[in-house]
Amino acid sequence: MRPFGRTCIIRKYGRIVLIADMRTFLLTKAKKNNHNFKVYLPMKIYTSYHARAEKLIALGIQPISISVQWPKYSKVRYPEMKNLAPTYKMLKMSEEQYDKHMNIILAGLDPRVVFQVINRNAQGKDVALLCYEADVNTCHRQKVGEWLSRRLNILVEEYELPIVESKAMKVKKLKRTQQTLKF
């Protein structure tokens, strides 16, 4: 079953019973018309890197650090999840060994518990899991996002900041188009 981007958490007597997409929830609700269920539509989960933290906060997205060390240049503080971070030894390993150890770390975690901690730290906002690397292909946040997606059937994607053109950029584009129009 493909995720719809929004998932729901179904609770019965305060315990999570099911984390599912809306289709599964609607089928479950149609079969079981139980009034003890509470439904919460949680936040969206993104991945990104620490240098974007202030911009993400300005956009209303709660950053959560999943890196081994706090960035020294960061002026703002936000929650940390060290259990999703690689160890210092892993940072010096080859890519193959690194992937193997990261898989071991993730295998030792319960994705539902990780999701609950993320949800608690979200403070009612969308969330971005942050690490250091700007390139998602060289970073463990991609593995963490794929792991959450695969295990909980939720959508976790890299956050792309909206491109805002400055006035200077618009002037440069206008000059380029005027130059190409001249014969």
C-alpha positions in Angstrom: 0.0 0.0 0.0 1.4 3.4 -0.9 1.4 6.3 1.6 -0.8 9.3 0.9 1.6 11.7 2.6 -0.7 12.1 5.7 -1.0 9.3 8.2 -3.2 8.9 11.2 -2.5 7.4 14.6 -5.3 5.4 16.1 -5.3 5.3 19.9 -7.4 3.1 22.1 -7.2 3.9 25.8 -4.1 6.0 25.4 -2.0 3.3 23.6 -1.1 3.4 19.9 -3.0 0.6 18.2 -2.3 1.4 14.6 -0.3 3.9 12.5 -1.8 3.9 9.1 -2.7 5.9 6.1 -6.2 7.4 5.8 -7.5 4.6 3.6 -6.6 1.9 6.2 -8.1 4.1 8.9 -11.4 4.6 7.0 -11.6 0.8 6.4 -10.9 0.1 10.0 -13.4 2.6 11.2 -16.1 1.2 8.8 -15.5 -2.3 10.2 -15.2 -1.3 13.9 -17.5 1.5 14.9 -15.9 1.8 18.3 -16.2 5.2 20.1 -13.0 4.5 22.2 -10.8 5.3 19.3 -9.1 8.7 19.1 -7.6 9.8 15.8 -4.7 12.2 15.4 -3.5 13.5 12.1 0.2 14.0 12.8 2.7 16.3 11.2 4.6 15.8 7.9 8.2 14.6 8.4 11.0 16.0 6.3 14.7 15.6 6.2 17.2 18.5 5.8 20.5 19.8 7.2 21.4 22.1 10.1 22.4 25.2 8.0 18.7 25.5 7.1 17.4 25.3 10.7 16.6 29.1 11.0 14.8 29.1 7.7 12.8 26.0 8.6 11.7 27.6 11.9 10.6 30.8 10.1 8.5 28.6 7.8 6.8 26.9 10.9 8.7 23.6 10.7 10.1 22.2 13.9 13.7 21.0 13.4 15.0 18.0 15.3 18.7 17.2 15.3 19.7 13.6 14.5 23.4 14.3 14.3 26.2 13.1 16.6 27.2 16.6 17.6 25.5 20.0 17.9 26.5 22.4 15.2 28.8 25.1 16.6 27.5 27.8 14.3 23.8 27.3 15.3 22.2 30.3 17.1 19.0 28.4 17.9 18.3 25.4 20.0 15.9 22.6 19.0 15.3 19.0 20.2 17.8 16.3 19.6 17.4 12.5 18.9 20.9 11.1 19.5 19.6 7.5 19.1 19.2 8.2 15.4 22.8 9.6 15.0 25.8 7.7 13.9 28.7 7.2 16.4 32.0 9.1 16.1 33.7 5.8 15.1 31.3 5.4 12.2 32.3 8.8 10.8 35.8 7.4 10.0 34.5 4.2 8.4 34.2 3.3 4.7 30.8 3.8 3.2 30.1 0.0 3.2 31.0 -0.4 6.9 29.1 2.8 7.7 25.9 1.5 6.0 26.2 -1.8 7.9 26.5 -0.1 11.3 23.7 2.3 10.5 21.4 -0.6 9.7 22.4 -2.2 13.0 21.5 1.0 14.9 18.1 1.3 13.1 17.4 -2.4 13.6 17.7 -2.0 17.4 15.1 0.7 17.5 11.3 0.4 17.5 10.0 2.7 14.7 6.7 3.3 16.6 8.6 4.6 19.6 10.8 6.8 17.4 7.6 8.2 15.7 6.1 8.9 19.1 9.2 10.9 20.2 9.2 12.8 16.9 5.4 13.5 17.4 6.0 14.7 21.0 8.9 17.0 19.8 6.8 18.3 16.9 4.8 20.7 19.2 1.9 20.5 16.7 4.1 21.5 13.7 5.6 19.7 10.7 9.1 18.3 11.5 12.5 18.3 9.8 15.1 15.7 10.9 18.5 17.5 10.5 22.1 16.4 10.1 25.2 18.1 8.8 25.6 17.1 5.2 24.0 19.3 2.6 23.9 16.5 0.0 21.2 14.0 1.0 23.0 11.2 -0.8 26.1 11.3 1.5 24.1 11.5 4.7 22.5 9.1 7.2 19.2 11.2 7.2 18.2 9.5 4.0 18.6 6.1 5.6 16.6 7.2 8.6 13.9 8.6 6.4 13.7 5.5 4.3 13.6 3.3 7.4 10.7 5.3 8.8 8.9 5.2 5.5 9.4 1.5 5.0 8.5 0.5 8.6 5.5 2.8 9.2 4.2 3.3 5.7 4.5 7.1 6.0 6.0 9.6 3.6 9.3 11.2 4.6 11.0 13.4 2.0 13.8 15.8 1.7 12.6 19.4 2.3 13.3 21.8 -0.6 13.1 25.4 0.3 10.9 27.5 -1.9 13.0 29.6 -4.4 12.3 33.3 -3.9 13.7 35.5 -6.6 15.3 38.8 -5.4 14.8 42.0 -7.3 18.4 41.8 -8.6 17.8 38.3 -10.0 14.6 39.5 -11.8 16.6 42.4 -13.3 19.4 40.0 -14.5 16.8 37.8 -16.2 15.1 40.7 -17.9 18.5 41.9 -19.2 19.3 38.4 -20.5 15.9 38.2 -22.3 16.4 41.7 -23.8 19.9 40.7 -25.1 18.6 37.5 -26.7 15.8 39.5 -28.4 18.3 41.9 -30.1 19.3 40.9 -33.6 
